[in-house]
Amino acid sequence: MKLKRIIILIILVLTIFSLFVSAVHANFSDGFKTGFQIGTQIKQKREMKWKAKQLEELEKIFEQWDFFSDTVQKLVESEQMTPDLGKKFLVLNSLLPMDLQVHGQSFYNGIMSVDKDKVAEEKQYFKNIIDTISVTSGKASSKTFSNLYSLLASNKKSLIDLIIESDFSYTTPQSELKYNSFEDKWEHAPPSSTLKFNAFESKWEFAMPNENPKFNAFESKWEFASSEDKTKYNPFENKWSYEKPNSDLKFNPFQNKWEYAPSGSVLKYNPFADSWSYE
C-alpha cells in the first residue's frame, strides 16, 4: 500500500513538472516569436525609410536634368550659341534621356529590391551627370557637351555622330511651325500652305494651293496631294502614301522609322508635339 502511494506521488510530481516545463517552453516560444516579429518590423520600417529617401533623390535628379534640358532648348531657340553647338545639343537632348531612363529604371529596381550596391552604382552615374550640368545651369559650352557625350552609351555615340555628320539642321526655310486650331495641334508646314478641310476624312490639314484630296487605294483613305504626286510604297513601314516625285526614303533615328522626304529636306524638331520629322 505504501509502495502504491509512492508511485502515485511520483506520477503526480512528474505531471506537475511536465506542465511547468510546457508552460515555460510556451512562454519562451511566444516571447521568441514576438521578439522576432518586432525585429522584422523594425527592419521593414528602416528599409521603407531608406527606400523613401532614395526615391526622393532619384526624383530630384530628373528634375535637375529637365531644368538643364529646358535651358539648353531656350538657348538654341534664342540663337545664343553657335549653330554647330546648338545642333549638337539638340541631338544630345534627344538621345541622352534614353540612357537616363535605362539607368533610372535600374536605380529604381535597386531601391525596390534593397540592392544597395546597385543603387550606389547608379548614384555614381547620376552624380557624373549632375556634376556636369549643375555648374553650367543657364549656359552650355562645348566642354559641357563633351562631358555629357562621354556618358552616352556606345550605341548612342555612334548614332549622335551619324546625325551630326548628316544634313541635320534646326533652321531651314522649307517649313515652319503652324498652329492647326481645328485639330488643336502644332505642325510643320510650308510657309505658303493653308488649312484645308478634308471632307472625306473629316479633318483639317495644312496643304499647298495646288493640292487637293486624292484617294489612296492602297490605304483606303484620302490625302492632300498635287497632280504630280504619286503613291509610293514604304517597305520598312509596310504602307503606301502620296509623295513628291523627288522624294526618297530616309531614316528618322529620333522616331525610329523610315519615311519619304524630298531631297534636301532635313530633320526638324517640333517642341509642341515632342517629335522629329523631315521637312
Backbone torsions as a table, in degrees:
resi	resn	phi	psi	omega
1	MET	NA	-40.9	179.5
2	LYS	-65.0	-40.8	179.1
3	LEU	-62.7	-37.9	180.0
4	LYS	-63.2	-40.5	179.3
5	ARG	-65.5	-38.4	-179.5
6	ILE	-63.6	-42.1	-179.9
7	ILE	-63.7	-44.0	179.4
8	ILE	-61.6	-41.8	-179.0
9	LEU	-63.7	-42.1	179.7
10	ILE	-63.0	-44.3	179.8
11	ILE	-60.7	-40.6	180.0
12	LEU	-64.2	-43.7	-179.9
13	VAL	-63.5	-43.2	-179.8
14	LEU	-64.7	-36.7	178.6
15	THR	-64.6	-46.2	179.7
16	ILE	-62.3	-41.8	-179.7
17	PHE	-64.3	-39.9	179.8
18	SER	-64.6	-42.5	178.4
19	LEU	-63.5	-39.3	-179.8
20	PHE	-64.7	-46.2	179.7
21	VAL	-62.2	-41.1	179.4
22	SER	-62.2	-41.0	180.0
23	ALA	-65.4	-44.1	179.4
24	VAL	-62.7	-43.2	-180.0
25	HIS	-63.2	-41.5	179.5
26	ALA	-63.7	-43.6	179.4
27	ASN	-63.3	-41.5	-179.3
28	PHE	-65.7	-41.6	179.9
29	SER	-64.8	-44.4	178.0
30	ASP	-63.2	-41.2	179.9
31	GLY	-65.3	-39.9	179.0
32	PHE	-65.2	-43.8	179.4
33	LYS	-62.3	-43.7	179.6
34	THR	-62.2	-44.2	179.4
35	GLY	-62.8	-40.4	179.1
36	PHE	-65.2	-42.4	179.9
37	GLN	-63.7	-41.8	179.1
38	ILE	-63.6	-43.4	179.1
39	GLY	-61.4	-41.4	178.8
40	THR	-64.8	-41.9	179.4
41	GLN	-63.7	-40.4	178.3
42	ILE	-63.0	-43.0	179.2
43	LYS	-63.2	-42.4	-179.7
44	GLN	-64.3	-40.0	179.6
45	LYS	-65.5	-39.7	178.3
46	ARG	-64.5	-41.2	179.4
47	GLU	-65.6	-39.5	178.7
48	MET	-63.1	-41.6	179.8
49	LYS	-65.0	-41.7	179.8
50	TRP	-65.3	-43.5	179.6
51	LYS	-61.0	-45.5	-178.6
52	ALA	-60.2	-40.2	-179.5
53	LYS	-66.2	-43.2	-179.2
54	GLN	-66.1	-41.4	179.3
55	LEU	-63.4	-36.6	178.0
56	GLU	-64.9	-41.0	178.9
57	GLU	-66.0	-40.5	179.2
58	LEU	-62.7	-41.1	179.0
59	GLU	-62.9	-41.6	-179.6
60	LYS	-65.4	-35.0	179.0
61	ILE	-60.8	-47.2	-179.3
62	PHE	-70.0	-29.8	176.0
63	GLU	-64.5	-41.7	179.5
64	GLN	-65.1	-39.9	179.0
65	TRP	-66.1	-42.3	179.7
66	ASP	-58.7	-42.1	179.9
67	PHE	-63.6	-45.6	-179.5
68	PHE	-64.6	-43.6	-179.2
69	SER	-61.9	-41.7	177.7
70	ASP	-64.6	-39.1	179.2
71	THR	-61.3	-45.7	179.7
72	VAL	-62.5	-43.7	-179.3
73	GLN	-58.6	-42.9	-179.5
74	LYS	-67.4	-37.9	178.7
75	LEU	-64.6	-39.3	179.2
76	VAL	-66.4	-48.1	-176.7
77	GLU	-65.3	-32.6	179.9
78	SER	-88.1	4.5	178.2
79	GLU	56.5	39.4	177.7
80	GLN	-90.9	5.6	172.7
81	MET	-135.8	162.9	-176.9
82	THR	-63.0	150.9	178.6
83	PRO	-54.6	-39.1	-178.7
84	ASP	-64.9	-45.2	179.4
85	LEU	-69.8	-37.3	177.6
86	GLY	-61.7	-41.4	177.9
87	LYS	-60.0	-44.7	-178.4
88	LYS	-63.4	-43.7	-178.3
89	PHE	-69.3	-34.5	177.8
90	LEU	-62.5	-42.1	178.6
91	VAL	-68.6	-43.5	179.1
92	LEU	-60.0	-40.7	-179.9
93	ASN	-66.0	-18.8	178.4
94	SER	-92.8	-31.5	-175.0
95	LEU	-93.5	-38.4	-177.0
96	LEU	-62.0	-38.1	178.3
97	PRO	-57.0	-26.3	176.7
98	MET	-63.9	-42.8	177.4
99	ASP	-69.2	-38.7	178.9
100	LEU	-60.1	-38.5	180.0
101	GLN	-65.5	-42.3	179.9
102	VAL	-62.9	-48.8	-180.0
103	HIS	-68.1	-33.6	178.1
104	GLY	-65.3	-39.8	178.4
105	GLN	-66.4	-40.0	177.9
106	SER	-64.7	-40.0	177.3
107	PHE	-60.3	-48.0	-178.6
108	TYR	-63.0	-44.2	179.3
109	ASN	-61.7	-38.1	178.2
110	GLY	-64.4	-38.2	178.2
111	ILE	-65.4	-47.5	-176.6
112	MET	-65.5	-32.4	-179.7
113	SER	-95.7	5.1	-178.6
114	VAL	53.4	42.4	175.3
115	ASP	-91.7	88.4	-172.6
116	LYS	-67.2	-29.2	177.5
117	ASP	-66.9	-43.2	179.0
118	LYS	-65.9	-40.7	178.7
119	VAL	-62.3	-43.0	179.4
120	ALA	-63.1	-38.9	179.3
121	GLU	-63.5	-46.2	-179.3
122	GLU	-71.4	-31.5	177.3
123	LYS	-61.2	-38.7	-179.8
124	GLN	-65.4	-39.7	178.0
125	TYR	-60.8	-48.3	-178.2
126	PHE	-70.2	-28.2	176.5
127	LYS	-63.7	-39.6	177.9
128	ASN	-63.2	-37.8	177.6
129	ILE	-64.7	-52.1	-176.0
130	ILE	-64.5	-39.7	178.7
131	ASP	-60.9	-32.5	-179.1
132	THR	-75.1	-40.9	-173.8
133	ILE	-92.7	-24.7	-174.5
134	SER	-66.9	-31.8	-178.9
135	VAL	-84.7	-3.8	-177.8
136	THR	-122.3	14.4	178.6
137	SER	-58.8	126.4	-178.0
138	GLY	97.8	-10.6	175.8
139	LYS	-153.5	158.6	-179.8
140	ALA	-143.8	124.2	-177.2
141	SER	-114.7	173.4	177.9
142	SER	-63.9	-29.6	178.1
143	LYS	-68.3	-38.8	177.4
144	THR	-61.8	-45.1	179.0
145	PHE	-60.8	-45.0	-178.7
146	SER	-60.2	-42.2	-179.4
147	ASN	-67.1	-40.6	178.9
148	LEU	-71.9	-37.0	178.6
149	TYR	-59.7	-38.1	-178.6
150	SER	-65.4	-19.0	-179.0
151	LEU	-91.0	-5.4	178.6
152	LEU	-70.1	148.2	173.5
153	ALA	-65.4	154.8	-174.9
154	SER	-57.6	-38.6	-180.0
155	ASN	-67.1	-31.8	177.5
156	LYS	-72.7	-34.5	177.9
157	LYS	-61.0	-44.0	179.8
158	SER	-63.3	-40.4	-177.9
159	LEU	-69.5	-42.1	-177.9
160	ILE	-66.8	-36.3	177.3
161	ASP	-65.8	-41.2	-179.7
162	LEU	-62.7	-43.5	-177.8
163	ILE	-68.2	-45.8	-177.1
164	ILE	-65.2	-35.3	-179.6
165	GLU	-78.7	-12.6	-180.0
166	SER	-82.8	-164.5	-178.7
167	ASP	-88.6	20.3	179.1
168	PHE	-56.6	136.5	177.0
169	SER	-152.8	151.5	175.9
170	TYR	-108.3	6.1	174.3
171	THR	-131.5	119.0	177.6
172	THR	-155.2	141.2	-178.5
173	PRO	-80.6	-4.3	-175.1
174	GLN	-65.7	-29.0	180.0
175	SER	-152.5	165.2	177.4
176	GLU	-145.2	160.5	179.2
177	LEU	-76.4	126.8	178.1
178	LYS	-128.3	146.3	-179.1
179	TYR	-92.6	124.3	176.9
180	ASN	-94.3	94.9	-174.6
181	SER	-66.6	-27.1	-179.9
182	PHE	-73.0	-35.1	-179.9
183	GLU	-100.6	-3.3	179.1
184	ASP	54.9	55.3	177.3
185	LYS	-157.4	157.3	177.4
186	TRP	-95.5	141.2	-179.0
187	GLU	-140.0	152.0	169.5
188	HIS	-79.4	131.9	-179.6
189	ALA	-152.1	149.9	178.0
190	PRO	-58.1	146.7	-179.1
191	PRO	-54.7	-36.3	-176.9
192	SER	-87.0	1.6	-179.8
193	SER	-78.9	153.8	177.9
194	THR	-132.7	164.4	178.6
195	LEU	-75.6	130.2	177.4
196	LYS	-129.6	147.2	-179.0
197	PHE	-91.1	125.7	176.2
198	ASN	-94.3	94.8	-174.1
199	ALA	-64.3	-29.0	-178.0
200	PHE	-72.4	-31.0	179.9
201	GLU	-106.0	-1.3	179.8
202	SER	53.6	51.3	176.6
203	LYS	-153.1	158.1	179.3
204	TRP	-96.8	138.1	-179.0
205	GLU	-139.9	152.5	172.9
206	PHE	-79.1	131.7	-179.4
207	ALA	-147.6	155.6	178.9
208	MET	-76.8	159.6	-179.1
209	PRO	-56.3	-33.4	-177.3
210	ASN	-90.3	9.4	-178.9
211	GLU	-104.5	137.4	178.7
212	ASN	-137.9	161.4	179.7
213	PRO	-60.0	129.8	176.0
214	LYS	-128.0	142.5	-176.3
215	PHE	-81.8	126.8	176.7
216	ASN	-96.3	98.1	-174.9
217	ALA	-64.8	-28.9	-178.3
218	PHE	-70.6	-34.6	-178.8
219	GLU	-105.9	-2.4	-179.2
220	SER	54.5	50.9	177.4
221	LYS	-151.7	164.1	-179.6
222	TRP	-101.5	137.1	179.3
223	GLU	-133.4	151.8	173.6
224	PHE	-76.1	129.8	-179.7
225	ALA	-158.1	157.2	177.7
226	SER	-89.0	171.4	-178.9
227	SER	-66.2	-22.6	179.8
228	GLU	-83.9	-19.9	-176.6
229	ASP	-67.1	143.9	-179.3
230	LYS	-124.3	151.7	174.9
231	THR	-75.0	131.2	179.2
232	LYS	-126.5	146.6	-178.0
233	TYR	-94.9	134.6	176.2
234	ASN	-106.5	98.6	-176.2
235	PRO	-66.2	-24.8	-179.2
236	PHE	-73.8	-33.6	-179.9
237	GLU	-105.5	-4.4	178.9
238	ASN	54.9	55.1	178.3
239	LYS	-153.2	159.7	178.9
240	TRP	-110.3	148.7	177.0
241	SER	-156.9	155.4	175.4
242	TYR	-75.6	128.0	-177.6
243	GLU	-135.2	160.7	177.0
244	LYS	-68.7	150.2	-179.8
245	PRO	-56.8	-32.7	-176.8
246	ASN	-94.3	11.9	-178.2
247	SER	-82.1	147.3	179.4
248	ASP	-132.1	159.6	177.4
249	LEU	-74.9	130.2	177.3
250	LYS	-131.8	147.6	179.4
251	PHE	-88.6	129.9	177.6
252	ASN	-102.1	96.0	-175.3
253	PRO	-65.4	-25.9	-179.3
254	PHE	-71.6	-36.3	179.4
255	GLN	-100.5	-2.6	179.1
256	ASN	54.9	51.6	179.2
257	LYS	-154.4	162.4	176.5
258	TRP	-100.1	139.9	178.6
259	GLU	-147.3	153.5	176.7
260	TYR	-77.8	140.0	179.3
261	ALA	-150.7	144.3	179.0
262	PRO	-61.8	148.6	176.8
263	SER	-61.2	137.2	-177.5
264	GLY	92.2	-9.9	179.0
265	SER	-74.2	155.0	-177.8
266	VAL	-131.2	163.5	178.3
267	LEU	-74.7	132.2	177.7
268	LYS	-128.3	147.1	-177.9
269	TYR	-98.5	133.7	175.5
270	ASN	-107.1	98.0	-176.4
271	PRO	-65.5	-22.9	-179.5
272	PHE	-74.8	-33.1	179.3
273	ALA	-105.3	-3.1	-178.1
274	ASP	52.1	50.8	-178.8
275	SER	-142.5	158.2	178.4
276	TRP	-115.2	146.0	176.9
277	SER	-154.3	156.2	176.0
278	TYR	-79.0	131.0	-179.6
279	GLU	-136.1	NA	NA
